[in-house]
């Protein structure tokens, strides 16, 4: 797209998916509008909501972790989301 209804490409034409540009993204296999990524955020694209769903021990600072946690859904159980285990402090 080189142009929009507003004459130029502005913030109106893009929407954040709640993850970093170089991070891992896991699309919910049961709802393609839900994305997981970054430190661990859950983005509902249909509603425009972004929520921090990082596990509590990581949020409390008991573990160190990369800026972007690798995330993947289980190929066996589509309700199971896995992240790489953070390192204890």
Secondary structure as UniProt FT lines:
FT   TURN            5..6
FT   HELIX           11..13
FT   TURN            21..22
FT   STRAND          25..27
FT   TURN            29..30
FT   TURN            32..33
FT   STRAND          34..37
FT   TURN            38..40
FT   STRAND          41..44
FT   TURN            45..48
FT   STRAND          49..52
FT   HELIX           56..59
FT   TURN            60..61
FT   STRAND          63..64
FT   STRAND          71..73
FT   TURN            78..79
FT   STRAND          81..83
FT   STRAND          87..88
//
